[in-house]
């Protein structure tokens, strides 16, 4: 049957996610969004040979850089958490004019299956945390406190 080669492999099923910064695991994640890999589109309008308007779309010069939204359980001690330390460093010190890469880091969102085998990886470049939001809390709940972290990136690519 034609197309059988398309179903020889199971689809990627990621059960667990982790954040790595510069090759070092930083945090387990419960959710990730914004893993968009997109190129710019340029639209050109012109008159065709018979005077009718034509619309031509082509690839632009740039790729679009997404913002990543990461969800995780809030750490018990934020002073010992690498992501909080990085965020506070950005908030308190900003970026150096002499070195635009200061406080910007490269990293990965790594997907694992149910037995801990890596099944996917997105690398991001020159990222920095712009926001950490903590979920609403209530005395009526036994739920773990979650945080949502916004990472600003300059490029993202799927490598696995």
N, C-alpha and C positions, 0 to 999 in steps of 0.2 A: 504494500500500500504506500503510495507517495506520501512523504511527510513523516514517516515513522522515525526518521532521525531527529525530528523535533521533540519527540516524547521519550527519548532514551534516558533522560535524567529527570530526577524529581526537581520540583521548583525549590528555590531557596526559601527555607522556613527559618527565620531568625527568632529565637526564643529569648535571647539575652543580648544586651548591648553594653558596650564599654567605651569610655572616653580615654584615649591616649594622648598625651602631650609630649612631643619630642621623643616618642618611643617608649615613654613610661606610662603604665596604667595609672589613671588619676581617680576614676570613679565608675561605678556601675550605673547604668541608666535604666529607667523603666519606659522611656519613650524618646523618640527622635523625630523631628520634622524639619523640612527645609532642605532635604538632600536632593536639590534640584541642580541638574547639569544642563545649562542652557546657553545657546549662542544668541547674539544680537541679530535681529532681523531688520533689514533696510528695505523700505518700500519706495519704489520709484514709479511715478506716473509719467507716461509719455504718449505721444500720438503715434499710432501705427501707420503702416503703409497706405491705408485707405482713409486716414484721418480719424479713425476711431481711437478713443482713449484706451490704453493698455496699462495694466498694473503689473509690475514685475517685483517679485520679492526675492531677495538674495541674502546671503550670509553677511553680517556686519563684521567689523574689524575686531570686536571684543566679545569675550564670553561674559555672561552675567554672573555676578558673585552673590550667592544667597546668604541670608542670615539663618543660622541654625538655631533651633529651639530644642533644648535638651531637658528632659524631666528625670528627676531622681529623688530618692528618699533623702531628706535633709540630714546632714551629718550631725552627730551628737555634739561635737566640739568644732565649731567653725574655725577656731584659731589654729587647728591642726590639719585643716583641709586644704589641699593644694589648689582647688578651684577658687575657694574663698580668698586665699592668699593672693592669687593672681588677680582676681577682681579688685581687691583692695589696693594692690600695687598700681593698677591702671587708674583707679579712682583717685588715689592720693598723689601719685607721681606723674600721671599722664604719659606722654611720649616725648622722647628726647628729640630736639631739633637736629642734633648732630647725627643721630642714628635712628632712622625711621622704623627700624625693626625692634627697637627696645620695647618690651612688653607685648610685642606681637609674637605669636608662637605658631608652629606647625603642629598638626596632630592628625588623629584618625578617629572615626567612629567605626568600631569593630562589631560585627554581628557574629553571634555564636549560636549553634543549634542546641538542642536539649542535653547533649552529652559534653558540651564545651568545645566542640570543634569549630574553628573559625570558618564561616561560610560567606562572609562578605566584608568589604572594607572600603570606606570612603576616606580619602585623605583631604585635609583642608590646609590652607596656607595663609600666613600672616593674619591669624585670627586673634581676637581679644574679646573678653566678656564685657558686654555693655550693661547687662541687667541680670539680677537674681531676684526672682519673685518667689515669695513663700506663700503657700496655700493658706486660705482662711483656717483658723483653728477654733475648736469648740469643745466645751466640757462634755458635750453630749455625744462625742465620737471617740472611738478607739482606733481610728485610722492613723497610719503613720503620716507624719508631716512631709509634704513634698515640696520640692523647689523646681522652678523652671528657670533655666539659664539661657540667655540669648547670647550667642557667639556671632560676632561680625567677622566675616571671612572675605578674602580677596580672590580666592579661587577654590574650587572643590572638584575632585575627580574620583570616579569609581575605579578602583584598581583590582578588585576581586569580586 
